Amino acid sequence: MNSSTFDDAGIYRLDRHRALVQTVDFFTPIVDDPFAYGQIAAANALSDVFAMGGRPITALNLMGFPMNLVSSKTIASILRGGLEKAAEVGCAIIGGHSIRNPEPIYGLAVTGVVDLRNILANENARAGDLLVLTKPLGTGIATTAIKHGVTSRALKKKVIALMSQTNSVGAELAEKRYVRAATDITGFGLLGHLANMCRASKVSAEIFPDRVPAITDEIFKLIKRDCIPGGTRDNLKAATNTADLKSVSPVQRAFLADAQTSGGLLLCVAESAMPSVLRVLTKARTPCAAVIGRMTHGRKKLICLRK
């Protein structure tokens, strides 16, 4: 796979029909519950394989922790969360490595397989493709609010469940050849990941901010209270070079640039395939199946926001 296409994982061809999909991801705790942290970190790492249209087969634990501050019980709970999430999608955790670290870190190095005909590379998008999002945005805002102790219990519960949900539907859509391209929305936010896809495919995109779902309306209230993580602020600065933001409010801009953890898939779908894709997403019970815009022919800015 060409690194210039900004794909979510590396592809290594095995033979005429199959390729390995390889990725790695880890981060510091974003929730207090160690088991939930393990689940979220694992779902986040596994997502890169699903975004490429592959299925994860094995994974290695990656963990760092301060020996004098984290108990063995907490470590076991984190690992148990990751193991459960990997097992849910048929991925075997077969080992790993740990180090001493000033703060806890956990994640997975994941190996998957994909049929060469089913790879959902960023460069495959075409003008006219509809853009479909499978999870609402706002996890970066919500987890920042959780750290500051200013979020509601209902939002906290909802965001943990959302981040723990895997994106395994990506593999099914690829195997049925219903989708041209896909990426998972994580650290670069919706605007950043979409811009990468536009660059790789040499097209632009038009999105309708009012159609982009939020976890709850509380997300917008938290933005107004300045619960905005550093990653989101960095994404917003970068987006000024790639997106026409004039038509949206500062609150919407922060929302669209929000750095996600274990976010959903952004799918590029030919209009004729939309009924089939929506049937699959409904059956898989994805958190949402929002049509938020479409790919278009080139413009000065890669992304045009429309009211």
Backbone hydrogen bonds, N-H to C=O, Kabsch-Sander energy under -0.5 kcal/mol:
donor,donor_aa,acceptor,acceptor_aa,energy
5,T,2,N,-1.8
6,F,3,S,-1.4
10,G,22,Q,-2.7
12,Y,20,L,-2.2
14,L,18,R,-2.4
15,D,18,R,-1.5
19,A,114,V,-1.9
20,L,12,Y,-3.2
21,V,112,G,-2.5
22,Q,10,G,-2.4
23,T,110,V,-2.1
25,D,108,L,-2.1
27,F,106,Y,-1.9
37,Y,33,D,-2.3
38,G,34,P,-2.3
39,Q,35,F,-2.1
40,I,36,A,-2.8
41,A,37,Y,-2.6
42,A,38,G,-2.0
43,A,39,Q,-2.7
44,N,40,I,-2.4
45,A,41,A,-1.9
46,L,42,A,-2.7
47,S,43,A,-1.4
48,D,44,N,-0.6
48,D,45,A,-0.9
49,V,45,A,-0.5
49,V,46,L,-0.9
50,F,46,L,-1.5
51,A,47,S,-2.6
52,M,48,D,-0.8
52,M,49,V,-0.7
53,G,50,F,-1.5
54,G,49,V,-2.2
55,R,113,V,-2.4
57,I,111,T,-3.0
58,T,111,T,-1.9
59,A,92,A,-2.0
60,L,109,A,-2.3
61,N,95,G,-2.9
62,L,107,G,-2.4
63,M,97,H,-2.2
64,G,105,I,-2.2
65,F,99,I,-1.7
67,M,65,F,-0.7
69,L,66,P,-1.8
70,V,66,P,-1.8
71,S,69,L,-0.5
75,I,71,S,-2.1
76,A,72,S,-2.5
77,S,73,K,-1.9
78,I,74,T,-2.2
79,L,75,I,-2.4
80,R,76,A,-2.3
81,G,77,S,-2.0
82,G,78,I,-2.0
83,L,79,L,-2.6
84,E,80,R,-2.4
85,K,81,G,-1.9
86,A,82,G,-2.3
87,A,83,L,-2.5
88,E,84,E,-1.6
89,V,85,K,-0.7
89,V,86,A,-1.1
90,G,87,A,-1.6
91,C,86,A,-2.6
92,A,57,I,-2.4
94,I,59,A,-2.2
94,I,92,A,-0.7
97,H,61,N,-2.2
99,I,63,M,-1.8
101,N,65,F,-1.3
105,I,64,G,-2.6
106,Y,27,F,-1.7
107,G,62,L,-1.7
108,L,25,D,-1.7
109,A,60,L,-2.2
110,V,23,T,-2.6
110,V,108,L,-0.6
111,T,58,T,-2.9
112,G,21,V,-3.2
113,V,55,R,-2.0
114,V,19,A,-2.1
116,L,17,H,-2.7
118,N,115,D,-2.3
119,I,116,L,-0.7
120,L,52,M,-2.0
121,A,119,I,-1.2
124,N,121,A,-1.7
125,A,122,N,-1.0
128,G,295,M,-2.8
129,D,126,R,-2.2
130,L,269,V,-3.3
131,L,293,G,-2.7
132,V,130,L,-0.6
132,V,267,L,-2.2
133,L,290,A,-2.6
134,T,265,L,-1.8
137,L,213,P,-2.7
142,A,138,G,-2.6
143,T,139,T,-2.8
144,T,140,G,-1.6
145,A,141,I,-2.1
146,I,142,A,-2.3
147,K,143,T,-2.1
148,H,144,T,-1.6
149,G,145,A,-0.7
149,G,146,I,-0.9
150,V,145,A,-2.4
151,T,145,A,-0.5
156,K,152,S,-2.1
157,K,153,R,-2.3
158,K,154,A,-2.1
159,V,155,L,-2.8
160,I,156,K,-1.8
161,A,157,K,-1.8
162,L,158,K,-2.1
163,M,159,V,-2.5
164,S,160,I,-1.6
165,Q,161,A,-0.7
165,Q,162,L,-0.9
170,G,167,N,-2.2
171,A,168,S,-1.1
172,E,168,S,-1.1
173,L,169,V,-2.4
174,A,170,G,-1.9
175,E,171,A,-2.5
176,K,172,E,-1.8
177,R,174,A,-0.8
178,Y,173,L,-2.3
179,V,173,L,-0.7
180,R,268,C,-2.5
181,A,268,C,-0.9
182,A,120,L,-0.9
183,T,266,L,-1.5
185,I,264,G,-3.0
186,T,184,D,-0.9
189,G,186,T,-2.0
190,L,256,L,-0.6
191,L,256,L,-1.5
192,G,188,F,-1.2
193,H,189,G,-2.5
194,L,190,L,-2.3
195,A,191,L,-1.9
196,N,192,G,-1.8
197,M,193,H,-1.8
198,C,194,L,-2.5
199,R,195,A,-2.5
200,A,196,N,-2.3
201,S,197,M,-2.2
202,K,198,C,-1.1
202,K,199,R,-0.5
203,V,198,C,-1.8
204,S,296,T,-2.6
205,A,302,L,-2.8
206,E,294,R,-3.0
207,I,304,C,-2.3
208,F,292,I,-2.8
211,R,208,F,-2.4
212,V,209,P,-1.4
215,I,137,L,-2.0
219,I,216,T,-1.6
220,F,217,D,-0.8
221,K,217,D,-1.1
222,L,218,E,-2.3
223,I,219,I,-1.9
224,K,220,F,-1.8
225,R,221,K,-1.0
226,D,223,I,-2.0
227,C,222,L,-2.6
228,I,226,D,-1.8
233,R,229,P,-1.8
234,D,230,G,-2.3
235,N,231,G,-2.3
236,L,232,T,-2.3
237,K,233,R,-1.8
238,A,234,D,-2.1
239,A,235,N,-2.2
240,T,236,L,-0.9
240,T,237,K,-0.7
241,N,238,A,-1.5
242,T,239,A,-0.8
243,A,239,A,-2.9
244,D,303,I,-2.8
245,L,243,A,-1.0
248,V,245,L,-1.6
253,R,249,S,-2.3
254,A,250,P,-2.1
255,F,251,V,-2.1
256,L,252,Q,-2.7
257,A,253,R,-1.5
258,D,255,F,-1.0
260,Q,186,T,-2.5
260,Q,258,D,-0.6
263,G,185,I,-0.7
266,L,183,T,-3.2
267,L,132,V,-3.0
267,L,265,L,-0.6
268,C,181,A,-2.7
269,V,130,L,-2.6
269,V,267,L,-0.6
273,A,270,A,-1.8
274,M,270,A,-0.6
274,M,271,E,-1.1
277,V,273,A,-2.3
278,L,274,M,-2.8
279,R,275,P,-1.7
280,V,276,S,-2.0
281,L,277,V,-2.6
282,T,278,L,-2.3
283,K,279,R,-2.3
284,A,280,V,-2.3
285,R,281,L,-0.5
285,R,282,T,-0.8
286,T,281,L,-1.9
288,C,134,T,-1.6
290,A,133,L,-2.0
292,I,131,L,-2.2
292,I,290,A,-0.9
293,G,131,L,-0.8
294,R,206,E,-2.4
295,M,129,D,-2.9
296,T,204,S,-2.9
302,L,242,T,-0.6
303,I,242,T,-2.4
304,C,205,A,-2.9
305,L,244,D,-1.1
305,L,303,I,-0.5
306,R,207,I,-2.7
